[in-house]
Amino acid sequence: MTASEPRIDALDASVYTVPTDAPEGDGTYAWDKTTMVLVEVRSGDVTGLGYTYGPPACASVARETLADVVVGLSAFDVPRAAWLMAAAVRNMSRSGIAGYAVSAVDIALWDLKAKLLGLPLQSLLGAAHESVDVYGSGGFTTYNPGQLRDQLGGWAHEQGIPRVKIKIGESWGQRVSRDLERMRQAREVIGSDTELFVDANGGYTAKQAVRVMREAADLEIRWFEEPVSSDDLVGLGQVRAAVAADVAAGEYASSPGYVRRMCEAGAVDCMQADATRCGGITGWLAAAGVAASFHLQISGHCAPHVHVQAALAAANTRHLEWFHDHVRIERMFFDGTLDPQGGSVEPDASAPGLGLTLRREDADRYRVG
């Protein structure tokens, strides 16, 4: 670090828990609130922000472990910070809580660096695209037919998003008849010109997943996410070989090695990665690079306003998940959120960093701890 480079002066983390606007559930889990851990890093009077959707303990890891290795570094040396953070959490494991905390700090550091340079993040990273496609994501198993119709119809017909996703695999695959009924309703609502995606969240066995897709063959499902557990690479490969839909997984990736193993196994047609889990912007771009080496595209999982500018920088980006739960919170907390009208988003080229400004008074209504 040269004497003229700005230093990281402080790091803080705060926790916010937001009730959902209706009960939400997927094939293997149900929830009625979502927790965001927000990290802020400061250099002089400039603050960068990053966040993850994870347990409150992520904030403790950020404050008590990661601050010690990040504060004092050059604010321009984000790769060095990423390496030191990975080393600092070695004995905690890079997956789970520690990895989520590292991710939030890394995102904040990239936001800070871009702001210090007066650049939008896509200009700092270098853009391969001008915009990135999104797909509407929700369709929770807890929704009644009216809720499903309103949400999917809003995306497909009011906003013109040409691809939408619903949750299936309900009750660990024990309600297949309802899964099929909901898929048929979804296709009826969105019409034939909108792509239909489904996500089982690991709720099926491999052969069960194949049977479900055969029964739904007339619905032209284009994307089958986590038909089986993402840990079951053999099962993912079996489903991939047997169905017409693209099989996707990878949202729990914590390192480039995880991504490489999934790609080497031939488990997916499109790699997913989540910057709020896999090491932030640094980790997501590394995941994109590994996927590209296997001639695969990558899709950003959830938290769309974290992903959009990194997705612009990766030539092999397919799309981002416009996840109802996270979009709602990001709009509640930040100025600078994007409009997916027409099915794609493009950041404001005049806004530095991630382009987000925290509305602290609005966020603090949900602050805990």
C-alpha positions in Angstrom: 0.0 0.0 0.0 1.3 3.4 -1.0 1.0 6.4 1.3 -1.5 8.0 -1.1 -3.9 5.0 -1.1 -7.0 5.3 1.1 -7.2 2.9 4.0 -10.1 0.9 5.4 -10.8 2.8 8.6 -13.7 0.9 10.1 -16.1 -2.1 9.6 -19.5 -2.5 11.2 -22.4 -5.0 10.7 -26.0 -4.8 11.6 -29.0 -7.2 11.5 -32.5 -6.6 10.2 -35.4 -9.1 10.3 -38.3 -8.4 8.0 -41.6 -10.3 8.1 -42.7 -11.7 4.7 -45.8 -10.2 3.1 -47.4 -13.7 3.2 -46.2 -17.1 4.4 -43.6 -18.5 2.1 -42.4 -22.1 1.5 -40.7 -24.4 -1.0 -40.2 -28.1 -1.3 -38.2 -28.5 1.9 -38.6 -25.4 4.1 -41.1 -22.7 5.1 -40.6 -19.2 6.6 -42.4 -16.1 7.6 -39.5 -13.7 8.0 -36.1 -13.0 6.4 -32.9 -11.7 8.0 -30.5 -9.5 6.2 -27.0 -8.9 7.7 -25.7 -5.5 6.4 -22.0 -4.7 6.4 -20.6 -1.2 6.1 -16.9 -0.5 5.6 -15.6 3.1 5.8 -12.6 4.9 4.3 -12.6 8.5 5.4 -16.0 9.9 4.7 -16.9 7.2 2.1 -18.8 4.1 3.1 -19.3 0.9 1.1 -22.1 -1.5 1.8 -22.7 -5.2 1.3 -25.1 -7.7 2.7 -26.1 -11.3 3.0 -29.3 -13.1 3.8 -28.3 -15.3 6.7 -28.4 -15.7 10.5 -27.5 -12.8 12.9 -24.3 -14.7 13.8 -22.9 -13.5 10.5 -22.7 -10.0 11.9 -20.7 -11.3 14.9 -18.2 -13.0 12.6 -17.8 -9.8 10.5 -17.3 -7.6 13.6 -15.2 -9.9 15.7 -13.1 -11.8 13.2 -13.1 -10.1 9.8 -12.7 -6.5 11.0 -9.3 -7.4 12.5 -7.9 -8.5 9.2 -9.6 -5.9 7.0 -9.3 -2.6 8.9 -6.0 -0.9 8.0 -5.7 -2.4 4.5 -5.7 -0.4 1.3 -9.3 0.1 0.2 -8.0 -0.7 -3.3 -6.6 -4.2 -2.4 -9.9 -6.1 -2.4 -8.3 -9.4 -3.6 -5.8 -9.2 -0.7 -8.7 -8.7 1.8 -10.5 -11.6 0.3 -7.5 -13.9 0.7 -6.9 -12.8 4.3 -10.6 -13.2 5.2 -10.6 -16.8 3.8 -7.5 -17.5 5.9 -9.1 -16.0 9.0 -12.2 -18.3 8.8 -10.3 -21.4 8.0 -11.1 -23.2 11.2 -14.8 -22.1 11.0 -15.1 -23.4 7.4 -15.7 -21.2 4.4 -19.2 -22.6 4.0 -22.2 -21.4 6.1 -22.1 -18.5 8.6 -18.4 -17.6 8.1 -18.7 -17.7 4.3 -21.8 -15.6 4.4 -20.0 -13.0 6.5 -17.0 -13.0 4.2 -19.3 -12.5 1.3 -21.0 -9.5 2.8 -17.7 -7.8 3.6 -16.3 -8.5 0.1 -19.4 -7.0 -1.5 -19.0 -3.9 0.7 -15.3 -3.6 -0.2 -16.0 -3.6 -3.9 -18.7 -1.0 -3.4 -16.3 1.1 -1.4 -13.5 0.9 -3.9 -15.8 1.8 -6.8 -17.2 4.8 -4.8 -13.7 6.0 -3.9 -12.9 6.0 -7.6 -16.2 7.6 -8.5 -17.1 4.7 -10.8 -20.1 2.4 -11.1 -19.0 -1.1 -10.2 -19.5 -2.4 -13.8 -17.0 0.2 -15.0 -14.5 -0.8 -12.4 -14.9 -4.5 -13.2 -15.3 -4.0 -17.0 -18.6 -4.9 -18.6 -19.2 -7.7 -21.1 -22.9 -6.8 -21.4 -25.0 -3.7 -21.3 -27.9 -5.3 -19.5 -28.7 -8.6 -17.8 -31.8 -10.8 -18.2 -33.9 -11.6 -15.1 -36.5 -14.2 -14.3 -39.4 -13.7 -11.8 -39.0 -16.0 -8.9 -41.5 -16.9 -6.2 -44.5 -19.1 -6.7 -44.2 -20.5 -3.2 -45.9 -23.7 -2.2 -47.8 -21.8 0.4 -49.6 -19.7 -2.2 -53.2 -20.3 -3.0 -54.3 -20.2 -6.7 -55.2 -16.5 -6.5 -51.8 -15.5 -5.1 -50.0 -17.6 -7.7 -52.1 -16.1 -10.5 -51.5 -12.5 -9.3 -47.8 -12.9 -8.9 -47.0 -14.7 -12.1 -49.4 -12.6 -14.1 -47.8 -9.5 -12.8 -44.4 -10.6 -14.0 -45.4 -12.0 -17.3 -48.1 -9.6 -18.4 -47.7 -6.4 -16.5 -43.9 -6.2 -16.4 -43.2 -8.3 -19.5 -40.7 -10.6 -17.9 -40.6 -13.6 -20.3 -39.4 -16.2 -17.8 -40.9 -17.1 -14.3 -40.2 -19.7 -11.7 -42.4 -21.5 -9.1 -41.5 -23.8 -6.2 -42.4 -27.5 -6.4 -41.3 -30.7 -4.6 -43.8 -29.8 -1.8 -43.3 -31.7 1.5 -40.2 -33.4 0.3 -41.8 -34.7 -2.8 -44.9 -36.1 -1.1 -47.4 -33.9 -2.9 -46.6 -34.5 -6.6 -50.2 -34.2 -7.7 -50.3 -30.6 -6.2 -47.0 -29.9 -7.8 -48.4 -30.8 -11.2 -51.6 -28.9 -10.6 -49.6 -25.8 -9.8 -47.3 -26.2 -12.8 -50.4 -26.4 -15.0 -51.9 -23.4 -13.4 -48.7 -21.5 -13.9 -48.6 -22.4 -17.6 -52.2 -21.3 -18.0 -51.5 -18.0 -16.3 -48.4 -17.0 -18.2 -49.4 -18.4 -21.6 -47.2 -20.1 -24.2 -44.8 -17.2 -24.9 -43.3 -17.1 -21.3 -40.7 -19.6 -20.2 -41.7 -21.7 -17.1 -39.0 -22.6 -14.6 -39.5 -24.8 -11.5 -37.4 -25.3 -8.4 -37.7 -28.4 -6.2 -35.1 -27.3 -3.6 -33.8 -30.9 -3.4 -37.2 -32.3 -2.5 -37.3 -35.2 -5.0 -35.4 -38.4 -5.5 -33.7 -38.7 -8.9 -36.1 -41.1 -10.5 -39.1 -39.3 -9.0 -37.8 -36.0 -10.5 -37.6 -37.7 -13.9 -41.2 -39.0 -13.6 -42.5 -35.6 -12.6 -41.0 -34.0 -15.7 -42.4 -36.8 -17.9 -45.9 -36.1 -16.5 -45.4 -32.4 -17.2 -43.9 -32.8 -20.6 -46.6 -30.8 -22.3 -45.8 -27.8 -20.1 -42.4 -27.2 -21.8 -40.5 -26.7 -18.5 -37.2 -25.0 -19.5 -35.4 -24.9 -16.1 -35.4 -27.5 -13.4 -33.5 -26.3 -10.3 -32.3 -28.6 -7.6 -34.4 -31.6 -8.6 -32.5 -33.4 -6.0 -30.1 -32.2 -3.3 -27.2 -30.2 -4.6 -24.9 -32.5 -2.7 -26.1 -35.4 -4.9 -24.0 -34.8 -7.9 -24.7 -38.3 -9.3 -28.4 -37.8 -8.9 -28.3 -34.4 -10.6 -26.4 -35.9 -13.5 -29.0 -38.7 -13.8 -31.8 -36.2 -13.9 -29.9 -34.0 -16.4 -29.5 -36.9 -18.8 -33.2 -37.8 -18.7 -35.1 -34.6 -18.9 -35.4 -31.9 -21.6 -35.3 -29.0 -19.1 -31.9 -27.5 -18.2 -30.9 -28.7 -14.8 -29.4 -26.1 -12.5 -27.8 -26.1 -9.0 -25.0 -24.4 -7.1 -26.6 -21.8 -4.9 -24.8 -23.3 -1.9 -21.3 -23.0 -3.5 -18.8 -21.7 -1.0 -15.6 -21.8 -3.1 -14.3 -22.3 -6.6 -13.5 -25.9 -5.7 -17.2 -26.6 -5.0 -18.1 -25.1 -8.5 -15.4 -27.2 -10.2 -16.6 -30.4 -8.6 -20.2 -29.8 -9.7 -19.0 -28.9 -13.3 -16.6 -31.9 -13.5 -19.4 -34.3 -12.5 -21.6 -33.1 -15.4 -24.3 -32.3 -12.9 -25.7 -29.1 -14.4 -26.6 -27.4 -17.6 -26.2 -24.0 -16.0 -24.2 -23.2 -12.9 -25.7 -21.1 -10.2 -23.8 -19.1 -7.6 -24.8 -16.7 -4.9 -22.5 -13.8 -4.2 -23.9 -13.4 -0.7 -22.7 -17.0 0.1 -19.8 -17.8 -2.2 -17.3 -15.1 -1.2 -19.0 -11.9 -2.5 -18.2 -10.3 -5.9 -14.7 -11.9 -5.8 -16.1 -15.4 -5.3 -18.9 -15.0 -7.8 -16.6 -13.9 -10.6 -14.3 -16.8 -9.7 -17.3 -19.2 -10.0 -18.2 -17.7 -13.4 -14.7 -18.3 -14.6 -14.7 -21.9 -13.5 -18.1 -22.4 -15.2 -16.8 -20.9 -18.3 -13.9 -23.3 -18.4 -16.5 -26.1 -18.7 -18.4 -24.2 -21.4 -21.3 -23.5 -19.0 -23.2 -20.3 -18.3 -23.8 -19.0 -14.8 -26.9 -17.6 -13.2 -27.0 -15.3 -10.1 -29.0 -16.8 -7.2 -31.3 -14.4 -5.3 -30.2 -10.9 -4.0 -30.4 -9.4 -7.5 -29.1 -5.9 -6.6 -25.8 -7.5 -5.4 -25.4 -9.5 -8.5 -26.3 -7.3 -11.4 -23.0 -5.5 -11.9 -20.9 -8.6 -11.5 -23.2 -10.4 -13.9 -22.6 -7.7 -16.4 -18.8 -8.4 -16.1 -19.1 -12.1 -16.8 -19.3 -13.0 -20.5 -21.1 -16.3 -19.6 -23.9 -14.8 -17.5 -27.3 -16.3 -18.5 -29.6 -14.4 -16.1 -30.4 -13.3 -12.5 -33.1 -14.4 -10.1 -35.6 -11.6 -9.4 -36.6 -13.2 -6.1 -39.8 -11.8 -4.6 -38.6 -11.9 -1.0 -35.3 -10.2 -1.6 -36.5 -7.7 -4.1 -39.1 -6.6 -1.6 -36.5 -6.0 1.1 -34.0 -4.3 -1.2 -36.7 -1.9 -2.3 -37.7 -1.2 1.3 -34.1 -0.5 2.4 -32.4 1.1 -0.6 -32.6 3.9 -3.1 -31.3 3.0 -6.5 -33.1 -0.3 -7.0 -33.8 -1.4 -10.6 -36.9 -1.9 -12.7 -37.1 -5.3 -14.5 -39.7 -4.1 -17.0 -39.3 -6.1 -20.2 -37.3 -8.8 -18.5 -33.8 -7.2 -18.0 -32.1 -4.7 -15.8 -29.4 -2.1 -16.5 -27.7 -0.2 -13.7 -27.5 3.6 -13.6 -24.2 4.4 -15.2 -24.0 7.6 -13.2 -24.3 5.9 -9.7 -21.0 4.9 -8.1 -20.5 1.5 -6.6 -23.4 -0.8 -6.5 -25.7 2.1 -7.1 -27.5 1.6 -3.8 -28.0 4.1 -1.0 -29.3 2.9 2.4 -32.4 4.6 3.7 -31.3 4.1 7.3 -34.5 5.3 8.9 -36.6 2.9 6.9 -34.2 0.0 7.6 -33.9 0.7 11.3 -37.6 -0.1 11.8 -36.5 -3.8 11.3 -33.1 -3.7 13.1 -32.6 -6.3 15.8 -29.9 -6.9 18.4 
